[in-house]
Amino acid sequence: MRNVLVTGASRGIGRAIAVAFAKNGDRVAVHYGRDRAEAESTLRTLEGDGHTLVGGDLADPEVARTVVDTAAAELGAVDVLVNNAAIAPSAANRHEISSIPYEDWQRTWRTMLDVDLLGAANVTYLVARRLIERQAGGSIVNVGSRGAFRGEPEFPAYGAAKAALHAFGQSMAVALAPYGIAVTSVAPGFVGTERQQDNIDDHVRGQSPFGRVGAPEEVAAAVLHLSSPEALWSSGAVLDLNGASYLR
C-alpha cells in the first residue's frame, strides 16, 4: 500500500486517477482547488479506507506547502505525487493573440503559469524533499498535454505551461534518480471529461483514427503504471496518450 497525493482530483482525469489508485489498494489524498463538493464526491467513490481530502489554491506557494503538509500528516507520508491540477482551456480563458487586449493577455498567462507550471513545481519540491529525507524512493507523475507538441493557438499559455511541465519533469528525473525517485509525464490528447462533453463533435472524434476521444480511465491506467516500481526505468519519459491523433 502506498500513500498518494493527486492534485486537482475533484473531477475528470484527476478523479479517475484517484479511483484507480484506490482500486489498487493505495491510500489517496484528494486535492481540490475550489470545488469541495465535487472533491467530496470523489472521496465517496474511492474503495478502501484511509483516504483524505485536502484543499487549497496551488498558485499560492504557501498554500502549496500547507497542502503537502496536510496530505503527509493525514496519510502518514506521501510516496507518490500526481501533478494533475491545472487551469484547463475554456471559453472564459481563450486568449488568441490576434484578439485579446494586452492586459488580459498578461493576466491569463500569469494565472495559467501560476497553477499549471509553478504550482506543480512547488508541490514537486515539497514532496521530493520529504522523500529524500525519508530515503524512501517514490514516484512523481505529471499530467501534461498533447497541446505541448501540437500547439494551442487559442490557448498559448496552456500549451507553453504544459511543454514546460514536460521539460521540468525530465529535469527532475535526472535530479532525483540518485534518490530512487522516478519522474514521468503523460501527454493526453482530447479526453471526454464532464467539462468537455459539450465540445465533443465529429471533428474532434475524427482527430484520432479510432474515431473517438480518450477516456479519463485510460489516462488513469497509464499514470498508475508509470507510478509503479516496475516502471522505474521509464523515468524521464513523456508518454503520448492521444489515440494516434498526433505523432511526433
PyRosetta script that sets phi, psi and omega in degrees:
from pyrosetta import init, pose_from_sequence

init()
pose = pose_from_sequence("MRNVLVTGASRGIGRAIAVAFAKNGDRVAVHYGRDRAEAESTLRTLEGDGHTLVGGDLADPEVARTVVDTAAAELGAVDVLVNNAAIAPSAANRHEISSIPYEDWQRTWRTMLDVDLLGAANVTYLVARRLIERQAGGSIVNVGSRGAFRGEPEFPAYGAAKAALHAFGQSMAVALAPYGIAVTSVAPGFVGTERQQDNIDDHVRGQSPFGRVGAPEEVAAAVLHLSSPEALWSSGAVLDLNGASYLR")
pose.set_psi(1, 132.2)
pose.set_omega(1, 178.1)
pose.set_phi(2, -115.1)
pose.set_psi(2, 162.6)
pose.set_omega(2, 176.6)
pose.set_phi(3, -108.0)
pose.set_psi(3, 122.9)
pose.set_omega(3, -167.5)
pose.set_phi(4, -124.7)
pose.set_psi(4, 130.4)
pose.set_omega(4, 171.9)
pose.set_phi(5, -104.7)
pose.set_psi(5, 118.8)
pose.set_omega(5, 177.1)
pose.set_phi(6, -112.1)
pose.set_psi(6, 113.6)
pose.set_omega(6, 178.6)
pose.set_phi(7, -83.4)
pose.set_psi(7, 149.0)
pose.set_omega(7, -179.0)
pose.set_phi(8, 62.1)
pose.set_psi(8, 47.4)
pose.set_omega(8, -173.0)
pose.set_phi(9, -103.8)
pose.set_psi(9, 18.4)
pose.set_omega(9, -176.6)
pose.set_phi(10, -75.3)
pose.set_psi(10, -22.5)
pose.set_omega(10, -179.9)
pose.set_phi(11, -163.9)
pose.set_psi(11, 179.7)
pose.set_omega(11, 171.6)
pose.set_phi(12, 60.0)
pose.set_psi(12, -136.9)
pose.set_omega(12, -178.1)
pose.set_phi(13, -60.6)
pose.set_psi(13, -42.6)
pose.set_omega(13, -179.3)
pose.set_phi(14, -61.0)
pose.set_psi(14, -41.1)
pose.set_omega(14, 177.7)
pose.set_phi(15, -63.5)
pose.set_psi(15, -44.3)
pose.set_omega(15, 179.9)
pose.set_phi(16, -62.1)
pose.set_psi(16, -37.1)
pose.set_omega(16, 178.1)
pose.set_phi(17, -66.1)
pose.set_psi(17, -44.9)
pose.set_omega(17, 178.3)
pose.set_phi(18, -60.0)
pose.set_psi(18, -43.2)
pose.set_omega(18, 179.3)
pose.set_phi(19, -62.1)
pose.set_psi(19, -41.6)
pose.set_omega(19, -178.6)
pose.set_phi(20, -64.2)
pose.set_psi(20, -42.5)
pose.set_omega(20, 178.8)
pose.set_phi(21, -66.1)
pose.set_psi(21, -40.9)
pose.set_omega(21, 179.0)
pose.set_phi(22, -62.8)
pose.set_psi(22, -41.4)
pose.set_omega(22, 177.3)
pose.set_phi(23, -62.9)
pose.set_psi(23, -27.7)
pose.set_omega(23, 179.2)
pose.set_phi(24, -77.6)
pose.set_psi(24, -4.5)
pose.set_omega(24, -179.9)
pose.set_phi(25, 93.2)
pose.set_psi(25, 8.4)
pose.set_omega(25, 179.7)
pose.set_phi(26, -89.5)
pose.set_psi(26, 161.3)
pose.set_omega(26, 174.8)
pose.set_phi(27, -99.8)
pose.set_psi(27, 138.0)
pose.set_omega(27, -169.1)
pose.set_phi(28, -124.1)
pose.set_psi(28, 133.5)
pose.set_omega(28, 167.1)
pose.set_phi(29, -96.3)
pose.set_psi(29, 113.7)
pose.set_omega(29, -178.3)
pose.set_phi(30, -88.7)
pose.set_psi(30, 109.2)
pose.set_omega(30, 179.6)
pose.set_phi(31, -93.6)
pose.set_psi(31, 145.0)
pose.set_omega(31, 173.8)
pose.set_phi(32, -138.0)
pose.set_psi(32, 153.6)
pose.set_omega(32, 176.6)
pose.set_phi(33, -87.1)
pose.set_psi(33, -56.5)
pose.set_omega(33, -177.3)
pose.set_phi(34, -130.8)
pose.set_psi(34, -30.2)
pose.set_omega(34, -170.5)
pose.set_phi(35, -90.1)
pose.set_psi(35, 81.2)
pose.set_omega(35, -178.3)
pose.set_phi(36, -64.9)
pose.set_psi(36, -37.3)
pose.set_omega(36, -177.5)
pose.set_phi(37, -60.9)
pose.set_psi(37, -44.7)
pose.set_omega(37, 178.5)
pose.set_phi(38, -67.4)
pose.set_psi(38, -36.1)
pose.set_omega(38, 177.8)
pose.set_phi(39, -65.2)
pose.set_psi(39, -38.6)
pose.set_omega(39, 176.3)
pose.set_phi(40, -64.2)
pose.set_psi(40, -34.4)
pose.set_omega(40, 176.2)
pose.set_phi(41, -65.0)
pose.set_psi(41, -41.4)
pose.set_omega(41, 174.7)
pose.set_phi(42, -58.8)
pose.set_psi(42, -47.2)
pose.set_omega(42, -177.8)
pose.set_phi(43, -57.8)
pose.set_psi(43, -39.7)
pose.set_omega(43, -178.4)
pose.set_phi(44, -68.3)
pose.set_psi(44, -23.5)
pose.set_omega(44, -177.9)
pose.set_phi(45, -85.3)
pose.set_psi(45, -8.8)
pose.set_omega(45, -173.0)
pose.set_phi(46, -78.8)
pose.set_psi(46, 133.2)
pose.set_omega(46, 174.6)
pose.set_phi(47, -73.1)
pose.set_psi(47, 151.7)
pose.set_omega(47, 175.5)
pose.set_phi(48, 85.5)
pose.set_psi(48, -173.5)
pose.set_omega(48, -175.5)
pose.set_phi(49, -122.0)
pose.set_psi(49, 168.2)
pose.set_omega(49, 172.9)
pose.set_phi(50, 87.8)
pose.set_psi(50, 4.3)
pose.set_omega(50, 178.5)
pose.set_phi(51, -75.9)
pose.set_psi(51, 159.5)
pose.set_omega(51, -177.4)
pose.set_phi(52, -146.6)
pose.set_psi(52, 167.0)
pose.set_omega(52, -178.0)
pose.set_phi(53, -115.6)
pose.set_psi(53, 136.7)
pose.set_omega(53, 177.3)
pose.set_phi(54, -142.9)
pose.set_psi(54, 128.9)
pose.set_omega(54, -175.2)
pose.set_phi(55, -116.9)
pose.set_psi(55, 158.2)
pose.set_omega(55, 174.9)
pose.set_phi(56, 153.1)
pose.set_psi(56, 147.0)
pose.set_omega(56, -179.8)
pose.set_phi(57, -81.2)
pose.set_psi(57, 111.5)
pose.set_omega(57, -175.0)
pose.set_phi(58, -72.7)
pose.set_psi(58, -5.7)
pose.set_omega(58, 173.8)
pose.set_phi(59, -66.7)
pose.set_psi(59, -22.6)
pose.set_omega(59, 178.9)
pose.set_phi(60, -94.2)
pose.set_psi(60, 116.3)
pose.set_omega(60, -177.0)
pose.set_phi(61, -58.4)
pose.set_psi(61, -34.4)
pose.set_omega(61, 179.6)
pose.set_phi(62, -74.1)
pose.set_psi(62, -32.8)
pose.set_omega(62, 174.5)
pose.set_phi(63, -67.2)
pose.set_psi(63, -39.1)
pose.set_omega(63, 176.4)
pose.set_phi(64, -58.2)
pose.set_psi(64, -41.2)
pose.set_omega(64, 177.5)
pose.set_phi(65, -61.4)
pose.set_psi(65, -43.2)
pose.set_omega(65, 179.4)
pose.set_phi(66, -64.5)
pose.set_psi(66, -39.9)
pose.set_omega(66, 179.0)
pose.set_phi(67, -59.3)
pose.set_psi(67, -47.7)
pose.set_omega(67, -179.0)
pose.set_phi(68, -67.9)
pose.set_psi(68, -43.1)
pose.set_omega(68, 179.2)
pose.set_phi(69, -60.3)
pose.set_psi(69, -42.6)
pose.set_omega(69, -178.5)
pose.set_phi(70, -67.7)
pose.set_psi(70, -44.0)
pose.set_omega(70, 179.1)
pose.set_phi(71, -61.0)
pose.set_psi(71, -43.5)
pose.set_omega(71, -179.9)
pose.set_phi(72, -65.4)
pose.set_psi(72, -39.0)
pose.set_omega(72, -180.0)
pose.set_phi(73, -68.3)
pose.set_psi(73, -41.7)
pose.set_omega(73, -177.8)
pose.set_phi(74, -71.7)
pose.set_psi(74, -37.6)
pose.set_omega(74, -177.8)
pose.set_phi(75, -90.9)
pose.set_psi(75, -21.0)
pose.set_omega(75, -174.7)
pose.set_phi(76, 100.9)
pose.set_psi(76, -24.5)
pose.set_omega(76, 178.0)
pose.set_phi(77, -177.6)
pose.set_psi(77, 167.7)
pose.set_omega(77, 170.5)
pose.set_phi(78, -121.6)
pose.set_psi(78, 113.9)
pose.set_omega(78, -180.0)
pose.set_phi(79, -95.7)
pose.set_psi(79, -29.0)
pose.set_omega(79, -177.2)
pose.set_phi(80, -133.7)
pose.set_psi(80, 133.5)
pose.set_omega(80, 174.8)
pose.set_phi(81, -117.7)
pose.set_psi(81, 132.1)
pose.set_omega(81, 171.5)
pose.set_phi(82, -117.0)
pose.set_psi(82, 111.7)
pose.set_omega(82, 178.4)
pose.set_phi(83, -85.5)
pose.set_psi(83, 91.2)
pose.set_omega(83, -178.1)
pose.set_phi(84, -111.4)
pose.set_psi(84, -22.8)
pose.set_omega(84, -175.9)
pose.set_phi(85, -59.0)
pose.set_psi(85, 133.1)
pose.set_omega(85, -179.4)
pose.set_phi(86, -163.5)
pose.set_psi(86, 153.8)
pose.set_omega(86, 167.7)
pose.set_phi(87, -89.3)
pose.set_psi(87, 108.1)
pose.set_omega(87, -174.7)
pose.set_phi(88, -83.6)
pose.set_psi(88, 157.4)
pose.set_omega(88, 176.1)
pose.set_phi(89, -58.9)
pose.set_psi(89, 139.7)
pose.set_omega(89, 177.7)
pose.set_phi(90, -156.1)
pose.set_psi(90, 170.2)
pose.set_omega(90, 178.4)
pose.set_phi(91, -60.1)
pose.set_psi(91, -30.2)
pose.set_omega(91, -176.8)
pose.set_phi(92, -73.6)
pose.set_psi(92, -23.2)
pose.set_omega(92, -177.6)
pose.set_phi(93, -120.4)
pose.set_psi(93, 19.4)
pose.set_omega(93, 175.0)
pose.set_phi(94, -61.4)
pose.set_psi(94, 134.8)
pose.set_omega(94, -175.9)
pose.set_phi(95, -143.7)
pose.set_psi(95, 60.3)
pose.set_omega(95, 174.5)
pose.set_phi(96, -62.0)
pose.set_psi(96, 134.0)
pose.set_omega(96, -174.5)
pose.set_phi(97, -63.6)
pose.set_psi(97, -25.4)
pose.set_omega(97, -176.7)
pose.set_phi(98, -78.1)
pose.set_psi(98, -12.5)
pose.set_omega(98, -171.4)
pose.set_phi(99, -131.4)
pose.set_psi(99, -13.8)
pose.set_omega(99, -173.1)
pose.set_phi(100, -92.8)
pose.set_psi(100, 138.7)
pose.set_omega(100, 174.7)
pose.set_phi(101, -63.2)
pose.set_psi(101, 151.4)
pose.set_omega(101, -175.9)
pose.set_phi(102, -57.4)
pose.set_psi(102, -40.9)
pose.set_omega(102, -179.2)
pose.set_phi(103, -63.7)
pose.set_psi(103, -40.9)
pose.set_omega(103, 178.5)
pose.set_phi(104, -69.0)
pose.set_psi(104, -36.1)
pose.set_omega(104, 176.4)
pose.set_phi(105, -57.6)
pose.set_psi(105, -49.3)
pose.set_omega(105, -179.4)
pose.set_phi(106, -62.5)
pose.set_psi(106, -45.1)
pose.set_omega(106, -177.8)
pose.set_phi(107, -63.5)
pose.set_psi(107, -42.3)
pose.set_omega(107, -178.8)
pose.set_phi(108, -65.6)
pose.set_psi(108, -43.4)
pose.set_omega(108, 177.7)
pose.set_phi(109, -59.9)
pose.set_psi(109, -47.1)
pose.set_omega(109, -178.0)
pose.set_phi(110, -63.4)
pose.set_psi(110, -44.1)
pose.set_omega(110, -177.7)
pose.set_phi(111, -61.8)
pose.set_psi(111, -46.0)
pose.set_omega(111, -178.4)
pose.set_phi(112, -68.9)
pose.set_psi(112, -44.5)
pose.set_omega(112, -178.7)
pose.set_phi(113, -65.1)
pose.set_psi(113, -36.2)
pose.set_omega(113, -178.4)
pose.set_phi(114, -61.2)
pose.set_psi(114, -35.8)
pose.set_omega(114, -179.6)
pose.set_phi(115, -94.2)
pose.set_psi(115, -54.0)
pose.set_omega(115, -169.4)
pose.set_phi(116, -68.7)
pose.set_psi(116, -29.9)
pose.set_omega(116, -179.0)
pose.set_phi(117, -114.4)
pose.set_psi(117, -59.1)
pose.set_omega(117, -173.9)
pose.set_phi(118, -69.2)
pose.set_psi(118, -35.3)
pose.set_omega(118, 176.1)
pose.set_phi(119, -61.5)
pose.set_psi(119, -45.1)
pose.set_omega(119, 178.5)
pose.set_phi(120, -64.8)
pose.set_psi(120, -39.7)
pose.set_omega(120, 179.3)
pose.set_phi(121, -63.3)
pose.set_psi(121, -41.4)
pose.set_omega(121, -179.1)
pose.set_phi(122, -68.8)
pose.set_psi(122, -42.8)
pose.set_omega(122, 178.6)
pose.set_phi(123, -65.1)
pose.set_psi(123, -39.3)
pose.set_omega(123, 176.5)
pose.set_phi(124, -59.0)
pose.set_psi(124, -47.2)
pose.set_omega(124, 178.5)
pose.set_phi(125, -55.6)
pose.set_psi(125, -48.7)
pose.set_omega(125, -174.6)
pose.set_phi(126, -66.3)
pose.set_psi(126, -40.3)
pose.set_omega(126, 178.6)
pose.set_phi(127, -72.5)
pose.set_psi(127, -43.7)
pose.set_omega(127, -178.3)
pose.set_phi(128, -61.6)
pose.set_psi(128, -40.9)
pose.set_omega(128, 179.8)
pose.set_phi(129, -63.3)
pose.set_psi(129, -36.8)
pose.set_omega(129, 176.2)
pose.set_phi(130, -66.4)
pose.set_psi(130, -41.0)
pose.set_omega(130, 178.8)
pose.set_phi(131, -64.2)
pose.set_psi(131, -41.6)
pose.set_omega(131, 178.9)
pose.set_phi(132, -62.3)
pose.set_psi(132, -43.6)
pose.set_omega(132, -179.7)
pose.set_phi(133, -63.5)
pose.set_psi(133, -36.0)
pose.set_omega(133, 179.9)
pose.set_phi(134, -80.1)
pose.set_psi(134, -14.1)
pose.set_omega(134, -174.8)
pose.set_phi(135, 53.1)
pose.set_psi(135, 44.5)
pose.set_omega(135, -170.0)
pose.set_phi(136, -105.9)
pose.set_psi(136, -8.8)
pose.set_omega(136, -170.0)
pose.set_phi(137, 68.4)
pose.set_psi(137, -171.9)
pose.set_omega(137, 179.3)
pose.set_phi(138, 152.1)
pose.set_psi(138, -170.4)
pose.set_omega(138, -175.5)
pose.set_phi(139, -147.4)
pose.set_psi(139, 141.4)
pose.set_omega(139, 175.4)
pose.set_phi(140, -129.0)
pose.set_psi(140, 128.4)
pose.set_omega(140, 178.1)
pose.set_phi(141, -124.2)
pose.set_psi(141, 125.2)
pose.set_omega(141, 177.7)
pose.set_phi(142, -98.6)
pose.set_psi(142, 137.1)
pose.set_omega(142, 175.3)
pose.set_phi(143, -97.7)
pose.set_psi(143, 102.9)
pose.set_omega(143, -179.5)
pose.set_phi(144, -95.2)
pose.set_psi(144, -136.9)
pose.set_omega(144, -175.7)
pose.set_phi(145, -164.8)
pose.set_psi(145, 147.3)
pose.set_omega(145, 169.7)
pose.set_phi(146, -56.3)
pose.set_psi(146, -31.5)
pose.set_omega(146, -178.3)
pose.set_phi(147, -60.0)
pose.set_psi(147, -20.8)
pose.set_omega(147, 177.0)
pose.set_phi(148, -64.8)
pose.set_psi(148, -25.4)
pose.set_omega(148, -178.4)
pose.set_phi(149, -107.6)
pose.set_psi(149, -40.2)
pose.set_omega(149, -174.9)
pose.set_phi(150, -79.6)
pose.set_psi(150, -25.0)
pose.set_omega(150, -177.5)
pose.set_phi(151, 97.5)
pose.set_psi(151, 147.6)
pose.set_omega(151, 178.8)
pose.set_phi(152, -131.8)
pose.set_psi(152, 76.5)
pose.set_omega(152, -174.4)
pose.set_phi(153, -61.2)
pose.set_psi(153, -28.7)
pose.set_omega(153, 178.1)
pose.set_phi(154, -88.5)
pose.set_psi(154, -15.8)
pose.set_omega(154, -177.9)
pose.set_phi(155, -138.3)
pose.set_psi(155, 60.9)
pose.set_omega(155, -174.2)
pose.set_phi(156, -62.1)
pose.set_psi(156, -31.2)
pose.set_omega(156, 178.3)
pose.set_phi(157, -65.3)
pose.set_psi(157, -37.3)
pose.set_omega(157, 177.9)
pose.set_phi(158, -65.0)
pose.set_psi(158, -48.7)
pose.set_omega(158, 179.0)
pose.set_phi(159, -60.0)
pose.set_psi(159, -41.7)
pose.set_omega(159, 179.9)
pose.set_phi(160, -67.0)
pose.set_psi(160, -40.8)
pose.set_omega(160, 180.0)
pose.set_phi(161, -63.8)
pose.set_psi(161, -40.7)
pose.set_omega(161, -179.3)
pose.set_phi(162, -71.4)
pose.set_psi(162, -37.2)
pose.set_omega(162, 175.0)
pose.set_phi(163, -61.9)
pose.set_psi(163, -43.1)
pose.set_omega(163, 177.9)
pose.set_phi(164, -65.2)
pose.set_psi(164, -36.0)
pose.set_omega(164, 178.2)
pose.set_phi(165, -63.6)
pose.set_psi(165, -41.2)
pose.set_omega(165, 176.1)
pose.set_phi(166, -60.0)
pose.set_psi(166, -46.5)
pose.set_omega(166, -178.9)
pose.set_phi(167, -65.3)
pose.set_psi(167, -39.8)
pose.set_omega(167, 176.8)
pose.set_phi(168, -60.3)
pose.set_psi(168, -44.1)
pose.set_omega(168, 179.5)
pose.set_phi(169, -59.8)
pose.set_psi(169, -39.5)
pose.set_omega(169, 179.2)
pose.set_phi(170, -69.0)
pose.set_psi(170, -37.9)
pose.set_omega(170, 175.2)
pose.set_phi(171, -61.9)
pose.set_psi(171, -42.1)
pose.set_omega(171, 179.3)
pose.set_phi(172, -69.5)
pose.set_psi(172, -30.3)
pose.set_omega(172, 177.2)
pose.set_phi(173, -60.3)
pose.set_psi(173, -41.0)
pose.set_omega(173, 178.6)
pose.set_phi(174, -71.7)
pose.set_psi(174, -43.3)
pose.set_omega(174, -175.8)
pose.set_phi(175, -67.7)
pose.set_psi(175, -34.2)
pose.set_omega(175, -171.7)
pose.set_phi(176, -100.1)
pose.set_psi(176, -9.6)
pose.set_omega(176, 179.2)
pose.set_phi(177, -56.1)
pose.set_psi(177, -39.6)
pose.set_omega(177, 179.3)
pose.set_phi(178, -60.7)
pose.set_psi(178, -17.0)
pose.set_omega(178, -179.8)
pose.set_phi(179, -101.5)
pose.set_psi(179, 8.0)
pose.set_omega(179, 178.9)
pose.set_phi(180, 76.0)
pose.set_psi(180, 22.1)
pose.set_omega(180, -178.8)
pose.set_phi(181, -106.9)
pose.set_psi(181, 120.9)
pose.set_omega(181, 178.6)
pose.set_phi(182, -93.7)
pose.set_psi(182, 141.2)
pose.set_omega(182, 179.3)
pose.set_phi(183, -131.1)
pose.set_psi(183, 123.3)
pose.set_omega(183, 179.4)
pose.set_phi(184, -134.7)
pose.set_psi(184, 170.4)
pose.set_omega(184, 176.5)
pose.set_phi(185, -137.9)
pose.set_psi(185, 151.7)
pose.set_omega(185, 169.8)
pose.set_phi(186, -116.1)
pose.set_psi(186, 148.1)
pose.set_omega(186, -178.5)
pose.set_phi(187, -125.5)
pose.set_psi(187, 82.6)
pose.set_omega(187, -178.5)
pose.set_phi(188, -70.0)
pose.set_psi(188, 148.7)
pose.set_omega(188, 166.7)
pose.set_phi(189, -85.5)
pose.set_psi(189, -148.4)
pose.set_omega(189, -179.2)
pose.set_phi(190, -67.9)
pose.set_psi(190, 127.9)
pose.set_omega(190, -178.2)
pose.set_phi(191, -121.8)
pose.set_psi(191, 135.4)
pose.set_omega(191, -175.8)
pose.set_phi(192, -81.6)
pose.set_psi(192, 69.0)
pose.set_omega(192, 175.7)
pose.set_phi(193, -82.1)
pose.set_psi(193, 173.0)
pose.set_omega(193, 179.8)
pose.set_phi(194, -57.3)
pose.set_psi(194, -41.2)
pose.set_omega(194, -176.5)
pose.set_phi(195, -70.2)
pose.set_psi(195, -22.7)
pose.set_omega(195, -173.7)
pose.set_phi(196, -98.0)
pose.set_psi(196, -3.8)
pose.set_omega(196, -173.6)
pose.set_phi(197, -56.1)
pose.set_psi(197, -38.4)
pose.set_omega(197, -178.6)
pose.set_phi(198, -71.1)
pose.set_psi(198, -15.8)
pose.set_omega(198, -177.8)
pose.set_phi(199, -96.8)
pose.set_psi(199, -2.9)
pose.set_omega(199, -177.6)
pose.set_phi(200, -87.3)
pose.set_psi(200, 115.7)
pose.set_omega(200, 176.4)
pose.set_phi(201, -134.5)
pose.set_psi(201, -175.3)
pose.set_omega(201, -176.7)
pose.set_phi(202, -62.9)
pose.set_psi(202, -33.8)
pose.set_omega(202, 178.3)
pose.set_phi(203, -63.7)
pose.set_psi(203, -44.8)
pose.set_omega(203, -179.9)
pose.set_phi(204, -65.8)
pose.set_psi(204, -45.8)
pose.set_omega(204, 178.2)
pose.set_phi(205, -60.0)
pose.set_psi(205, -37.0)
pose.set_omega(205, -176.3)
pose.set_phi(206, -71.9)
pose.set_psi(206, -8.4)
pose.set_omega(206, 176.6)
pose.set_phi(207, -65.2)
pose.set_psi(207, -27.4)
pose.set_omega(207, 178.2)
pose.set_phi(208, -104.9)
pose.set_psi(208, 139.7)
pose.set_omega(208, 176.1)
pose.set_phi(209, -66.0)
pose.set_psi(209, -11.8)
pose.set_omega(209, 173.5)
pose.set_phi(210, -76.9)
pose.set_psi(210, -13.5)
pose.set_omega(210, 177.7)
pose.set_phi(211, 74.4)
pose.set_psi(211, 25.9)
pose.set_omega(211, 178.7)
pose.set_phi(212, -153.5)
pose.set_psi(212, 175.9)
pose.set_omega(212, 173.8)
pose.set_phi(213, -102.0)
pose.set_psi(213, 169.8)
pose.set_omega(213, 179.7)
pose.set_phi(214, -74.6)
pose.set_psi(214, 162.9)
pose.set_omega(214, 175.7)
pose.set_phi(215, -108.3)
pose.set_psi(215, 145.5)
pose.set_omega(215, 177.8)
pose.set_phi(216, -53.9)
pose.set_psi(216, -35.1)
pose.set_omega(216, -178.6)
pose.set_phi(217, -65.6)
pose.set_psi(217, -28.3)
pose.set_omega(217, 177.8)
pose.set_phi(218, -70.5)
pose.set_psi(218, -38.0)
pose.set_omega(218, 175.0)
pose.set_phi(219, -66.4)
pose.set_psi(219, -43.0)
pose.set_omega(219, -178.8)
pose.set_phi(220, -60.4)
pose.set_psi(220, -40.3)
pose.set_omega(220, -179.6)
pose.set_phi(221, -62.0)
pose.set_psi(221, -39.8)
pose.set_omega(221, 179.1)
pose.set_phi(222, -68.5)
pose.set_psi(222, -40.9)
pose.set_omega(222, 178.4)
pose.set_phi(223, -62.9)
pose.set_psi(223, -43.4)
pose.set_omega(223, 179.2)
pose.set_phi(224, -59.6)
pose.set_psi(224, -44.2)
pose.set_omega(224, 178.9)
pose.set_phi(225, -63.8)
pose.set_psi(225, -47.3)
pose.set_omega(225, -176.3)
pose.set_phi(226, -65.0)
pose.set_psi(226, -23.4)
pose.set_omega(226, 178.7)
pose.set_phi(227, -83.3)
pose.set_psi(227, -9.3)
pose.set_omega(227, -173.4)
pose.set_phi(228, -79.4)
pose.set_psi(228, 155.0)
pose.set_omega(228, 176.2)
pose.set_phi(229, -58.0)
pose.set_psi(229, -30.5)
pose.set_omega(229, -179.4)
pose.set_phi(230, -66.6)
pose.set_psi(230, -19.3)
pose.set_omega(230, -177.4)
pose.set_phi(231, -99.7)
pose.set_psi(231, 13.2)
pose.set_omega(231, -178.5)
pose.set_phi(232, -51.9)
pose.set_psi(232, -39.7)
pose.set_omega(232, -175.5)
pose.set_phi(233, -74.6)
pose.set_psi(233, -4.6)
pose.set_omega(233, 174.0)
pose.set_phi(234, -85.3)
pose.set_psi(234, -1.7)
pose.set_omega(234, -177.6)
pose.set_phi(235, -53.5)
pose.set_psi(235, 133.6)
pose.set_omega(235, -177.0)
pose.set_phi(236, 95.7)
pose.set_psi(236, -10.9)
pose.set_omega(236, -176.9)
pose.set_phi(237, -77.9)
pose.set_psi(237, 150.5)
pose.set_omega(237, 168.5)
pose.set_phi(238, -118.7)
pose.set_psi(238, 111.1)
pose.set_omega(238, -173.7)
pose.set_phi(239, -94.6)
pose.set_psi(239, 118.7)
pose.set_omega(239, 175.8)
pose.set_phi(240, -73.0)
pose.set_psi(240, 132.6)
pose.set_omega(240, 177.4)
pose.set_phi(241, -130.9)
pose.set_psi(241, 69.9)
pose.set_omega(241, -173.0)
pose.set_phi(242, -131.8)
pose.set_psi(242, 16.1)
pose.set_omega(242, 176.7)
pose.set_phi(243, 59.0)
pose.set_psi(243, 35.8)
pose.set_omega(243, -179.6)
pose.set_phi(244, 60.8)
pose.set_psi(244, 26.1)
pose.set_omega(244, 178.1)
pose.set_phi(245, -82.2)
pose.set_psi(245, -17.1)
pose.set_omega(245, 175.2)
pose.set_phi(246, -151.1)
pose.set_psi(246, 120.6)
pose.set_omega(246, -176.6)
pose.set_phi(247, -113.0)
pose.set_psi(247, 141.9)
pose.set_omega(247, -179.5)
pose.set_phi(248, -140.3)
pose.dump_pdb("model.pdb")
